[in-house]
Amino acid sequence: MERWNQQTLARQFLFAGGIVSIVAMLLVGAFVTNLIEDAVTRNSAATTALYVDSIIAPILPDLKTTDTLDDVTNRVLDETFGQGALGKQVVSFRLWRADGTVLYATDKTIQGKRFPPGKDLTAAFSGKMVAQFDYVDDAESFDQRSFGKPLLEIYNPILQPWSGEVIAVTEFYEIADDFQQSLSQARLQSWLAVAGVTTTFFLLLSAIVFKGSRMIEAQQRSLTERVVDLQSLLTQNRTLHSRAQRASQRATALNEGYLRRLGADLHDGPAQLVAYAALRVDSALLVDPEAPRDVREAEVAAIKARLQEAMDEIRSICSGLVLPQIETAAVPEILEKVVGAHRERTAATVDLKIASPARPLLPSAKICIYRFVQEALNNGYRHAAGANQTVTQTYEGNMIIVEVSDDGPGFDKSTIRPEGLGIAGLRERIESLGGTFDLATSSRGTTVRMSLNVHESEHV
C-alpha cells in the first residue's frame, strides 16, 4: 500500500482503470457476442424452418387424427430429403410425436422408436422454435455427432392450421458452413466494436486523468516550492531578528563606547592643551612688569600655539563625527569625499578605484560604506602608517563590494576585542544591513572587505 500510495494519480488510474476496462470489455464483449449469436442463430434457423415447413407441411396428413404415416407419405419424404436442394442442405430429418415417438426419420434405424423427450423437444411442443449451433448431444443423434461438419440443429413446431395447436415437431440438421462463417464475422465485429468503444472510453478518461494529474502535480510542486520558500524566509527572519537584537544591543554599547572615546580624545587632546595654556596664563612671567618684553611675547606665543593646536584637534574630532551630505550623492561621490577627507587630514596617499556605472542605494547603505572606508583608512594609517593604502569598489552580480587594503606588517586577529569600537563596530554595522564583513591580514598587508546586496539596498 505504501508503494501504491507513492505512485501518481495517473499511474494509479492507468493500472486500476486498465484492469477494470479489460474486465468490463471481456464481460460486455461476451454478453454482446452471446446476444448476437442467439439473434443470428435464431434468424437463420427461422428462415430455414420456414423454408422446410413450406415443403413438408403440404405432404403430411392430419397428425391430430393419425399416429402413423402411410407408405406414400414416407416415400414422398424419402424422395424430398434424398435428392434436390433440400436433401443437400439438410443432412438429417425427424418428425416427432408429442409422446417422444419418431414418426419419420431419414435414419431408418430410429423410425418408430420412442425416446424420452428432451428439453429442446419439450420446448418445441410448447410452441417455441429451438435452434442450436454445433451442439448435438441428444442420445438419438449419434450419426449427427459423427458427421464432422458444423450443424445447425432446429426444432420447429408444426401447427394445425385452423386451431393453431402443435400437432408435431420437425427436427432437422442443416449444414452450417456459410452460417459458421457469418457467425464468426459477427463475433469478430462485435468484439472489435466492444474493444474499440472500451479503448476509446478508457483513452478519453486517461487523457482527462493525466491532465488533472499533471495539474495536481504542478500545484503540488508549486506548493512545495512555496513551503520551501516560506521556510527559507522564516529562517532568514529568525536570523535577521537575531541580528537586529544583537545590533540593537551592540548599538547601545557602541554609542557608549563612542562617547567614552570622544571623552578620552577631548580629555587627552584639547583639554590637556587648554589646561596647559591656562597654567601658562597664570605664569609669573606674564604678570611680572620687570620681565623682559621678548620673554613675555614668547610666553604669549606659546600659549597661542597650544590654544591653536587645541582648536585644530577639536575641528579634527568634529570633522570625524559630522557626515557630509550623502543622501543625494552617488557611491563614487561618497568614496571621493571620504578618501579626500582622509588625504586632507593625514596628508597620506590613497589610491581610489571605482566601478561604473553607479547603482542607487539607500541612505543607510551609503552611510555604512562611508563609515567603513573612514574607519578602515584610519586604522591603516594608525597601525600601518598608511603604507600604499588602496580603496577599491566593484560589483559582483547583485552585490556591491568595497575593499580597503594596505601594505603594512599586519597584526594578530586574536587581539581584536569583541567590545572594541573599530573592527567589531564595522562588522556589526555591516551585518545589521544583511551584508558580510571579511578581514585578511598577514605580514604582507591587510585587507578589509564588505559586501551588500544592491537589490535589497535599492530605492523603492
Summary of the structure (lengths in Angstrom):
residues: 460
radius of gyration: 59.1
end to end distance: 53.1
largest distance: 193.6
contacts: 1293
relative contact order: 0.06
helix: 60%
strand: 16%
